[in-house]
């Protein structure tokens, strides 16, 4: 693929970007993360301004889902998604709360209940009211908003451009192409998922509107395209493909489409689709083909930028969790400086015990886990941060309430996450203590690592933990590490029992282990070994004689139990007792 765009096309695209109504507003004449930008790019199809002044706030501080049962912490100038908020009374009360926290806007499911009380509350609070179109999923809106507001996410800005348009801004590219073709445009990935769209989508047909609302080409329409060989032709040809109208029983005729594949060398990145009234002129067909080259550059920039952002965020999080000299600066770039934080950790559950689905150990699953955890924490607190370091995804969560309630609050958060990902991504989760300053972060991360190790190696299928409940197991594992590193071998009574069992084919050591695990209860131990209690008592007498150990002495019992627990498994025979 050529990496340059013809001067004529570049000039026309730049002109469209400067003089077109939509594109001129998408350029750098105003902040990218603004409420006006959101309405420009998502308006008419996903969002409508119901009441208020979108120009009052120039920078949106974050996107927050409102939860009446667990009020979220709002950054300054937050855009709040009022999921389930419907009645005028609730809207009025919520506007009052959001005004006190200097929120930028409130999104409600359309139609927005614009009573006199609601209008008055919106005007007093200064919070803009937006309506989300019926049929559009809240998750879809959240993804679009995160895409629009992601610039400068880790403390730096980029001013570069490609073809006269902001680098990686697919919405600005879609608007420029739409102005060039005089037709509404979508940019889609290889799976027909909408990455960006232009304005004027209301001039298209019901199928296009459904595509925007669902962020996916409807299956019934995609099936027709497959049957007609449209996707095949797109993959084979570098020229735009004209698609005749499609007749649907309930919708009538759709508008024709012109589509072109977006390529980077031999790789197909996606496609550009324009809803047209008829075949394009030869000049516009050439322009669409050359526009696809510009789209490819921006899509590659988005991909590269996402990779860089992920790596940078992981590096900043790693630096912060190490607690060294650069930790303070790293927290500042993450927007988390100067506040108490809590370290959380999640990892794939690879134990796969009988009766559960074994989780995949591929990098793709870990990426999915990291993305899902970052999204989950972002809904809880807009200033949270999450990144994968090795096979663990760590999260930094600002303290939202009293320190004494932090652990229970964090446990609820990770429990909800583990329940949400379910069997698709079986997950282990750990909660560390509150870090009051940057010096405490390294210790909190170490605690998370200790808990995750206990969960991985522990028994009982436990998936969530804190050190207060698992410290004993953690200490035993760490003592086992010390013993393995020094090459410690069994001594004393344990060594004598091992030697006897090897020479005589006995199981005195297993008998001792089961009896100790049963707190010295002969009946319970005998049932575990499927023995008569008298037979077990005889074996215990032999344990005392062979091992030269006084089982009535608590110190000697503890010494034997400690060796059985701490010595690495390779230093001991099978002492399961079976």
C-alpha positions as CSV (number, residue, x, y, z in Angstrom):
1,X,0.0,0.0,0.0
2,X,1.3,3.5,-0.8
3,X,2.0,5.5,2.4
4,X,1.3,8.9,0.8
5,X,-1.9,10.5,-0.3
6,X,-2.2,12.4,-3.6
7,X,-1.9,16.2,-3.2
8,X,-5.3,16.7,-4.8
9,X,-7.1,14.4,-2.3
10,X,-5.2,15.7,0.7
11,X,-6.2,19.3,-0.3
12,X,-9.8,18.4,-0.7
13,X,-9.9,16.5,2.6
14,X,-8.3,19.4,4.3
15,X,-10.8,21.7,2.8
16,X,-13.7,19.5,3.8
17,X,-12.2,19.4,7.3
18,X,-12.0,23.2,7.5
19,X,-15.2,24.3,5.8
20,X,-17.5,21.3,6.4
21,X,-20.0,22.0,9.2
22,X,-19.3,18.8,11.1
23,X,-15.6,18.5,10.3
24,X,-14.7,22.1,11.2
25,X,-16.0,21.4,14.7
26,X,-14.0,18.2,15.0
27,X,-10.7,19.9,14.3
28,X,-8.4,21.4,16.9
29,X,-10.2,24.7,17.2
30,X,-11.7,23.4,20.5
31,X,-10.6,20.7,23.0
32,X,-11.1,17.2,21.8
33,X,-12.5,16.0,25.2
34,X,-15.5,18.4,25.2
35,X,-19.2,17.9,25.5
36,X,-19.6,19.7,22.2
37,X,-17.3,17.2,20.6
38,X,-19.4,14.3,22.0
39,X,-22.6,15.8,20.6
40,X,-21.0,16.5,17.2
41,X,-19.8,13.0,16.7
42,X,-22.5,11.0,18.4
43,X,-25.4,13.3,18.0
44,X,-28.6,12.7,15.9
45,X,-27.9,8.9,16.0
46,X,-26.9,8.1,19.5
47,X,-27.3,11.3,21.6
48,X,-29.5,14.4,21.5
49,X,-29.2,17.5,23.5
50,X,-32.4,17.8,25.5
51,X,-31.6,20.8,27.6
52,X,-28.6,22.9,28.6
53,X,-25.5,24.6,27.1
54,X,-22.8,22.1,25.9
55,X,-20.3,24.9,25.6
56,X,-20.3,25.6,29.3
57,X,-17.8,22.9,29.9
58,X,-14.8,22.5,27.5
59,X,-13.2,19.5,29.1
60,X,-15.0,16.3,30.2
61,X,-13.1,14.9,33.2
62,X,-14.4,11.3,32.8
63,X,-17.4,9.1,32.2
64,X,-19.2,7.7,35.3
65,X,-22.1,5.2,35.6
66,X,-24.5,6.4,38.3
67,X,-25.3,3.9,40.9
68,X,-28.0,4.9,43.5
69,X,-26.9,2.2,45.9
70,X,-23.2,3.0,45.8
71,X,-22.8,6.6,44.9
72,X,-19.7,6.9,42.6
73,X,-16.9,9.5,43.1
74,X,-17.1,12.0,40.3
75,X,-14.2,13.8,38.8
76,X,-14.6,17.4,37.9
77,X,-16.8,17.9,34.8
78,X,-17.9,14.3,34.7
79,X,-20.4,13.0,32.1
80,X,-22.7,10.8,34.1
81,X,-24.7,7.9,32.6
82,X,-28.0,7.8,34.4
83,X,-28.8,4.1,33.8
84,X,-32.4,3.4,35.0
85,X,-33.1,7.0,36.1
86,X,-36.5,7.7,34.6
87,X,-39.0,9.6,36.8
88,X,-38.9,13.4,36.9
89,X,-38.5,13.4,40.6
90,X,-35.3,11.2,40.5
91,X,-33.9,13.2,37.6
92,X,-34.5,16.5,39.5
93,X,-32.8,15.1,42.6
94,X,-29.9,13.7,40.7
95,X,-29.4,17.0,38.8
96,X,-29.1,18.8,42.2
97,X,-26.5,16.3,43.4
98,X,-24.5,16.5,40.1
99,X,-24.6,20.3,40.2
100,X,-22.9,20.3,43.6
101,X,-20.2,18.1,42.2
102,X,-19.7,20.3,39.1
103,X,-20.7,17.6,36.6
104,X,-20.8,18.4,32.9
105,X,-23.8,16.4,31.7
106,X,-26.3,13.7,32.5
107,X,-27.3,11.1,29.9
108,X,-30.7,9.6,30.3
109,X,-32.6,7.1,28.1
110,X,-34.8,9.0,25.6
111,X,-37.3,10.5,25.9
112,X,-35.9,12.7,28.6
113,X,-38.7,13.8,31.0
114,X,-38.5,17.6,30.5
115,X,-41.0,18.8,33.1
116,X,-40.8,22.3,34.4
117,X,-39.1,21.0,37.6
118,X,-36.5,19.1,35.5
119,X,-35.8,22.2,33.3
120,X,-35.4,24.4,36.4
121,X,-33.1,21.9,38.1
122,X,-30.9,21.6,35.0
123,X,-30.6,25.4,34.7
124,X,-29.8,25.9,38.4
125,X,-27.2,23.1,38.4
126,X,-25.7,24.0,35.0
127,X,-25.7,20.3,34.1
128,X,-26.6,19.6,30.4
129,X,-29.3,16.9,29.8
130,X,-28.7,14.4,27.0
131,X,-30.9,11.7,25.7
132,X,-29.7,8.3,24.6
133,X,-31.6,6.9,21.6
134,X,-33.9,4.0,22.2
135,X,-32.3,0.7,21.2
136,X,-28.8,1.9,21.8
137,X,-27.0,-0.2,24.5
138,X,-25.4,1.7,27.4
139,X,-22.3,-0.4,26.9
140,X,-22.1,0.8,23.3
141,X,-22.3,4.4,24.4
142,X,-19.6,3.9,27.0
143,X,-17.2,2.4,24.5
144,X,-17.8,5.3,22.1
145,X,-17.3,7.8,24.8
146,X,-14.1,6.2,26.0
147,X,-12.8,6.2,22.5
148,X,-13.6,9.9,22.1
149,X,-12.2,11.0,25.5
150,X,-9.1,8.8,25.6
151,X,-6.6,11.5,24.3
152,X,-4.1,12.5,26.9
153,X,-5.1,9.7,29.2
154,X,-1.7,9.2,30.8
155,X,-0.6,12.8,31.0
156,X,0.6,13.7,27.5
157,X,-0.9,15.1,24.3
158,X,-0.1,14.6,20.7
159,X,-0.5,17.3,18.1
160,X,0.4,15.3,15.0
161,X,-1.9,15.0,12.0
162,X,-2.3,12.7,9.0
163,X,-3.7,14.1,5.8
164,X,-4.7,17.4,7.5
165,X,-6.8,15.6,10.2
166,X,-6.0,14.8,13.8
167,X,-3.9,11.6,14.0
168,X,-6.0,8.6,14.9
169,X,-9.3,10.6,14.9
170,X,-11.5,8.2,12.9
171,X,-14.6,10.4,13.5
172,X,-12.9,13.4,11.9
173,X,-11.8,11.2,9.0
174,X,-15.4,9.8,8.5
175,X,-16.8,13.4,8.5
176,X,-14.2,14.5,6.0
177,X,-15.0,11.6,3.6
178,X,-18.7,12.2,4.1
179,X,-18.3,15.8,3.0
180,X,-16.2,14.7,0.1
181,X,-18.8,12.2,-1.1
182,X,-21.9,14.1,0.1
183,X,-23.1,10.9,1.8
184,X,-23.1,9.6,5.4
185,X,-20.2,7.3,6.0
186,X,-19.2,4.5,8.5
187,X,-15.7,3.1,9.1
188,X,-15.9,-0.6,10.2
189,X,-13.4,-3.3,11.2
190,X,-13.1,-6.7,9.6
191,X,-16.0,-8.0,11.6
192,X,-18.3,-5.2,10.5
193,X,-18.2,-3.5,13.8
194,X,-18.5,0.2,13.6
195,X,-15.4,2.1,14.6
196,X,-16.6,5.6,13.7
197,X,-19.3,7.3,11.7
198,X,-20.0,10.7,10.2
199,X,-22.8,13.0,10.7
200,X,-26.0,13.0,8.6
201,X,-26.8,9.4,9.4
202,X,-30.4,10.4,9.7
203,X,-30.4,10.8,5.9
204,X,-29.6,7.1,5.5
205,X,-32.0,4.2,6.0
206,X,-33.3,2.1,8.9
207,X,-30.6,-0.5,8.4
208,X,-27.8,2.1,8.8
209,X,-29.4,3.6,11.9
210,X,-29.6,0.1,13.4
211,X,-26.0,-0.4,12.5
212,X,-25.0,2.7,14.4
213,X,-27.2,2.0,17.4
214,X,-25.9,-1.6,17.7
215,X,-22.4,-0.8,16.5
216,X,-22.7,-3.9,14.3
217,X,-24.1,-4.5,10.8
218,X,-27.5,-6.3,11.4
219,X,-27.2,-10.0,10.7
220,X,-30.0,-10.0,8.2
221,X,-28.3,-7.3,6.1
222,X,-24.9,-9.0,6.5
223,X,-26.3,-12.3,5.3
224,X,-27.6,-10.6,2.1
225,X,-24.1,-9.0,1.5
226,X,-22.5,-12.5,1.9
227,X,-24.9,-14.1,-0.5
228,X,-24.2,-11.4,-3.0
229,X,-20.5,-11.9,-2.6
230,X,-19.9,-8.3,-1.5
231,X,-17.5,-9.2,1.3
232,X,-15.6,-11.5,-1.2
233,X,-15.3,-8.7,-3.7
234,X,-14.1,-6.3,-1.1
235,X,-11.3,-8.6,-0.1
236,X,-10.3,-9.3,-3.7
237,X,-10.4,-5.7,-5.1
238,X,-8.8,-2.4,-4.3
239,X,-11.6,-0.6,-6.1
240,X,-14.8,0.5,-4.4
241,X,-17.7,-2.0,-4.7
242,X,-21.2,-0.7,-5.5
243,X,-24.0,-2.5,-3.7
244,X,-27.6,-2.3,-5.0
245,X,-30.5,-1.6,-2.7
246,X,-31.7,-4.4,-0.5
247,X,-35.4,-5.1,-0.1
248,X,-36.6,-6.0,3.4
249,X,-40.2,-7.0,4.0
250,X,-40.6,-4.7,7.0
251,X,-38.3,-1.8,6.0
252,X,-38.7,-1.6,2.3
253,X,-35.7,-0.7,0.1
254,X,-32.4,0.4,1.7
255,X,-30.2,3.0,0.1
256,X,-27.5,1.6,-2.2
257,X,-24.0,1.4,-0.7
258,X,-20.5,2.0,-2.0
259,X,-17.8,0.3,0.0
260,X,-14.0,0.0,-0.2
261,X,-11.6,-2.2,1.7
262,X,-9.0,-0.5,4.0
263,X,-5.6,-2.2,3.5
264,X,-2.2,-2.0,5.0
265,X,-0.1,-4.0,2.6
266,X,-1.6,-7.4,2.4
267,X,-3.6,-7.0,5.6
268,X,-7.3,-5.9,5.4
269,X,-7.9,-3.6,8.4
270,X,-11.6,-2.9,7.7
271,X,-13.8,-1.0,5.2
272,X,-15.4,2.3,4.5
273,X,-19.2,2.4,3.7
274,X,-21.1,5.2,2.2
275,X,-24.9,5.2,1.9
276,X,-25.6,6.8,-1.5
277,X,-28.6,7.5,-3.7
278,X,-27.0,6.0,-6.8
279,X,-23.7,5.2,-8.4
280,X,-20.9,7.7,-7.6
281,X,-19.1,9.6,-10.3
282,X,-15.7,8.4,-11.5
283,X,-14.1,11.2,-9.7
284,X,-15.7,10.4,-6.4
285,X,-15.0,6.7,-6.8
286,X,-11.3,7.5,-7.2
287,X,-11.5,9.8,-4.2
288,X,-13.1,7.1,-2.1
289,X,-10.4,4.6,-3.1
290,X,-7.7,7.1,-2.1
291,X,-9.5,8.0,1.1
292,X,-9.2,4.3,2.1
293,X,-5.4,4.9,2.2
294,X,-5.8,7.7,4.6
295,X,-8.2,5.6,6.8
296,X,-5.6,2.9,6.8
297,X,-3.0,5.3,8.2
298,X,-5.3,6.5,10.9
299,X,-6.3,2.9,11.8
300,X,-2.7,1.9,12.1
301,X,-2.1,5.0,14.2
302,X,-5.0,4.0,16.5
303,X,-3.6,0.5,16.8
304,X,-0.1,1.7,17.5
305,X,-1.3,4.4,19.9
306,X,-3.3,1.8,21.8
307,X,-0.3,-0.4,22.1
308,X,1.8,2.5,23.3
309,X,-0.8,3.6,25.8
310,X,-1.1,0.1,27.2
311,X,2.7,-0.3,27.5
312,X,3.1,3.2,29.0
313,X,0.3,2.7,31.5
314,X,1.8,-0.7,32.5
315,X,5.2,1.0,32.9
316,X,3.8,3.8,35.0
317,X,1.8,1.4,37.2
318,X,4.9,-0.8,37.6
319,X,6.9,2.2,38.7
320,X,4.3,3.3,41.1
321,X,3.9,-0.1,42.7
322,X,7.7,-0.5,43.1
323,X,7.6,2.6,45.3
324,X,11.0,3.9,44.2
325,X,12.1,7.5,43.4
326,X,9.9,7.7,40.3
327,X,6.7,6.4,42.0
328,X,5.4,9.9,42.8
329,X,5.9,11.2,39.2
330,X,4.3,8.0,37.8
331,X,1.2,8.5,40.1
332,X,1.0,12.0,38.9
333,X,0.9,11.0,35.3
334,X,-1.8,8.4,36.1
335,X,-3.8,11.2,37.9
336,X,-3.5,9.4,41.2
337,X,-1.1,11.5,43.2
338,X,-1.7,12.8,46.7
339,X,-4.5,10.5,47.8
340,X,-4.8,7.1,49.6
341,X,-4.9,4.2,47.3
342,X,-5.7,0.5,47.4
343,X,-4.0,-2.1,45.4
344,X,-6.1,-4.9,43.8
345,X,-4.9,-7.8,41.8
346,X,-6.6,-10.4,39.5
347,X,-5.2,-13.4,37.6
348,X,-6.5,-16.3,35.6
349,X,-7.5,-19.3,37.8
350,X,-5.3,-22.0,36.3
351,X,-6.0,-24.7,38.9
352,X,-8.9,-26.2,36.8
353,X,-10.1,-28.6,39.4
354,X,-12.5,-31.4,38.5
355,X,-15.9,-30.2,37.5
356,X,-14.9,-26.7,36.4
357,X,-14.0,-25.5,32.9
358,X,-10.2,-25.2,32.5
359,X,-9.3,-21.6,31.6
360,X,-7.2,-20.9,28.6
361,X,-3.7,-19.8,29.3
362,X,-3.2,-17.8,26.2
363,X,-2.1,-14.2,26.1
364,X,-5.5,-13.3,24.5
365,X,-7.3,-14.4,27.6
366,X,-5.0,-12.4,29.8
367,X,-5.6,-9.4,27.6
368,X,-9.4,-9.9,27.9
369,X,-9.1,-10.1,31.7
370,X,-7.0,-6.9,31.8
371,X,-9.4,-5.0,29.6
372,X,-12.5,-6.3,31.5
373,X,-10.9,-5.4,34.9
374,X,-9.9,-1.9,33.7
375,X,-13.4,-1.3,32.5
376,X,-14.9,-2.6,35.8
377,X,-12.7,-0.3,37.9
378,X,-13.4,2.6,35.6
379,X,-17.1,2.3,36.3
380,X,-16.4,2.2,40.0
381,X,-14.0,5.2,40.1
382,X,-13.1,7.3,37.0
383,X,-9.5,7.9,38.2
384,X,-8.7,4.2,38.8
385,X,-5.9,2.6,36.8
386,X,-5.3,-1.0,35.8
387,X,-2.5,-2.7,33.8
388,X,-1.0,-6.2,33.4
389,X,2.4,-6.8,34.9
390,X,3.4,-10.4,34.1
391,X,0.5,-12.7,34.6
392,X,-1.2,-10.4,37.2
393,X,-3.4,-7.4,36.4
394,X,-3.1,-4.8,39.1
395,X,-5.5,-2.1,39.8
396,X,-5.0,1.2,41.8
397,X,-8.3,2.4,43.3
398,X,-8.5,5.7,45.1
399,X,-10.1,5.5,48.5
400,X,-13.7,6.6,48.3
401,X,-14.7,6.5,52.0
402,X,-13.4,5.8,55.4
403,X,-10.2,3.8,55.6
404,X,-11.8,1.2,58.0
405,X,-14.4,0.4,55.3
406,X,-11.9,0.2,52.4
407,X,-11.3,-3.5,52.6
408,X,-15.0,-4.5,52.6
409,X,-15.7,-2.1,49.8
410,X,-12.8,-3.4,47.7
411,X,-13.9,-7.0,48.4
412,X,-17.4,-6.2,47.0
413,X,-15.8,-4.7,43.9
414,X,-13.6,-7.8,43.1
415,X,-16.5,-10.1,44.0
416,X,-18.7,-8.4,41.5
417,X,-16.0,-8.7,38.9
418,X,-15.3,-12.4,39.5
419,X,-19.0,-13.1,39.4
420,X,-19.4,-11.0,36.2
421,X,-16.6,-12.8,34.2
422,X,-17.8,-16.1,35.5
423,X,-16.8,-19.3,33.8
424,X,-15.7,-17.5,30.7
425,X,-12.6,-16.2,32.5
426,X,-12.2,-18.0,35.9
427,X,-10.4,-15.5,38.0
428,X,-8.6,-15.2,41.3
429,X,-8.6,-11.8,43.1
430,X,-6.7,-10.3,46.0
431,X,-7.1,-7.1,47.9
432,X,-4.2,-5.3,49.5
433,X,-4.1,-2.9,52.4
434,X,-4.7,0.9,52.0
435,X,-1.5,2.8,50.9
436,X,-1.7,6.1,52.6
437,X,1.3,7.4,50.6
438,X,3.5,6.4,47.8
439,X,5.9,4.6,50.2
440,X,3.2,2.1,51.1
441,X,2.4,1.0,47.6
442,X,5.2,-1.5,47.2
443,X,4.1,-3.2,50.4
444,X,0.5,-3.3,49.3
445,X,1.5,-4.9,46.0
446,X,3.6,-7.5,47.8
447,X,0.6,-8.4,50.0
448,X,-1.6,-8.9,46.8
449,X,1.1,-11.2,45.4
450,X,1.2,-13.2,48.6
451,X,-2.6,-13.6,48.6
452,X,-2.7,-14.6,45.0
453,X,-0.1,-17.3,45.5
454,X,-2.1,-18.8,48.4
455,X,-5.2,-18.8,46.2
456,X,-3.3,-20.5,43.4
457,X,-1.8,-23.2,45.5
458,X,-4.5,-23.5,48.2
459,X,-7.2,-26.0,48.5
460,X,-10.9,-25.6,48.7
461,X,-11.5,-23.6,45.5
462,X,-11.3,-20.2,47.1
463,X,-11.1,-17.4,44.6
464,X,-10.9,-14.1,46.6
465,X,-8.9,-13.3,49.6
466,X,-7.1,-10.8,51.9
467,X,-4.0,-11.4,53.9
468,X,-5.8,-11.1,57.3
469,X,-7.6,-14.4,56.4
470,X,-4.7,-16.2,54.7
471,X,-1.6,-15.1,56.5
472,X,-1.0,-18.6,58.1
473,X,-1.0,-20.2,54.6
474,X,1.2,-17.5,53.2
475,X,3.8,-18.0,56.0
476,X,3.9,-21.7,55.5
477,X,4.5,-21.2,51.8
478,X,7.3,-18.8,52.5
479,X,8.9,-21.1,55.0
480,X,8.7,-23.8,52.4
481,X,10.6,-21.5,50.0
482,X,13.3,-21.1,52.6
483,X,13.6,-24.8,53.3
484,X,13.8,-25.6,49.6
485,X,16.4,-22.9,49.0
486,X,18.6,-24.3,51.8
487,X,18.0,-27.9,50.8
488,X,16.6,-28.9,54.2
489,X,15.8,-32.6,54.6
490,X,13.7,-34.3,57.2
491,X,15.3,-35.0,60.6
492,X,14.4,-36.5,63.9
493,X,11.2,-38.5,64.3
494,X,10.0,-37.7,60.8
495,X,13.2,-39.0,59.2
496,X,13.1,-42.2,61.3
497,X,9.4,-42.8,60.2
498,X,10.3,-42.2,56.5
499,X,13.2,-44.7,56.8
500,X,11.0,-47.3,58.5
501,X,8.2,-47.0,55.9
502,X,10.6,-47.4,53.0
503,X,12.2,-50.5,54.5
504,X,9.0,-52.2,55.6
505,X,6.4,-50.8,53.1
506,X,4.5,-49.2,56.0
507,X,2.5,-46.0,56.3
508,X,3.4,-44.8,59.8
509,X,4.2,-41.3,58.5
510,X,0.8,-41.0,56.8
511,X,-0.9,-42.2,59.9
512,X,0.8,-39.5,61.9
513,X,-0.1,-36.8,59.4
514,X,-3.8,-37.8,59.4
515,X,-4.0,-38.0,63.2
516,X,-2.3,-34.6,63.5
517,X,-4.7,-33.1,61.0
518,X,-7.6,-34.5,63.0
519,X,-6.5,-32.7,66.1
520,X,-5.7,-36.0,67.8
521,X,-9.2,-37.3,67.4
522,X,-8.8,-41.1,67.0
523,X,-12.3,-41.7,65.7
524,X,-12.1,-39.0,62.9
525,X,-8.6,-40.1,61.9
526,X,-9.6,-43.8,61.8
527,X,-12.6,-43.0,59.5
528,X,-10.3,-41.0,57.2
529,X,-8.0,-44.0,56.9
530,X,-10.8,-46.6,56.8
531,X,-9.4,-48.3,59.9
532,X,-10.9,-49.5,63.2
533,X,-10.1,-47.1,66.0
534,X,-8.2,-49.9,67.8
535,X,-6.0,-50.5,64.7
536,X,-5.2,-46.7,64.6
537,X,-4.3,-46.7,68.2
538,X,-1.9,-49.6,67.6
539,X,-0.3,-47.7,64.7
540,X,0.1,-44.6,66.8
541,X,2.0,-46.7,69.4
542,X,4.3,-47.9,66.6
543,X,4.7,-44.3,65.5
544,X,5.9,-43.4,69.0
545,X,8.2,-46.4,69.2
546,X,9.8,-46.2,65.7
547,X,10.0,-42.4,65.6
548,X,11.0,-42.1,69.3
549,X,8.4,-39.3,69.6
550,X,6.1,-38.6,72.6
551,X,2.8,-37.8,71.1
552,X,1.5,-36.5,74.4
553,X,4.2,-33.7,74.2
554,X,2.7,-30.6,72.4
555,X,6.2,-29.4,71.5
556,X,7.1,-32.6,69.8
557,X,3.8,-32.8,68.0
558,X,4.2,-29.2,66.7
559,X,7.8,-30.0,65.5
560,X,6.6,-33.0,63.5
561,X,3.6,-31.1,62.1
562,X,5.9,-28.1,61.1
563,X,8.2,-30.4,59.2
564,X,5.3,-32.1,57.4
565,X,3.9,-28.7,56.4
566,X,7.0,-26.7,55.6
567,X,9.4,-29.2,54.0
568,X,9.0,-29.1,50.2
569,X,7.0,-32.1,48.8
570,X,10.0,-33.5,47.0
571,X,11.7,-34.0,50.4
572,X,8.9,-36.1,51.7
573,X,7.2,-39.3,50.5
574,X,3.5,-39.4,49.8
575,X,2.0,-38.7,53.3
576,X,-1.6,-38.4,52.2
577,X,-2.4,-41.3,54.5
578,X,-4.3,-43.2,51.7
